[in-house]
Amino acid sequence: MFIRSGSAFLFAFIFAVPVFADTSSPEASVHAFYGWVLAHPSRGLPSANERAELAKTLSPEVMKLLKAASEMEAKCVRAAPKGEKPLIVEGDLFVGNYEGATEIAYGEPRREGDRVVVESDLMNVDKRFPKAHKNRTIAWKDSAELRQVGGRWYVDDVRFAENRSLVGNLNEYIDDAGRSCR
């Protein structure tokens, strides 16, 4: 009985950690961010409640972009002709794989000017496929860029493959939606 309740406590603690996000060091901040990402598989823009949680780990500038993208997405949904798919953000926004990530191995932080970059190995295991199937596992690298604001470290961007990034993707969506959704 103790082992079972101890396991439940440990599970609850692991997934509660991002709520109390320690951003006193770059490592703690990137761990809190990816802890949240792994616990909340994304399929588009985060809700208002999810943005409130992410504000503990994402920089104020990224939070403004998320809010602007959400507002633009709502405008696109309203503007879409009946029966047509609106221009919306799809897939996992926070990692470099549409389907999201299920595992992460953190790299060592390195300083780049006033920022700290943590390159990490991420993986998505799709359990619909049998072990050893070529489509079961996808692995890639993302680089979280952190910046200190008011003594706390925040994720200020995430760089993906092919010269893409979280901030770049958000700006591109906001610009595209601004032209398309009137």
Protein Blocks (a to p, Z undefined) as FASTA:
>chain_A
ZZmmmmmmmmmmmmmmmmmocfkbfklmmmmmmmmmmmmccebjcdfklmmmmmmmpcfk
lmmmmmmmmmmmmmmmmmpcghiacdddedjfkbccfkbpfbdcddddddehjbccdddd
dddddfkbcghiaklpccdddddddddeehiacdfbdcdehhiafklmmmmmmmmmmmmm
ZZ
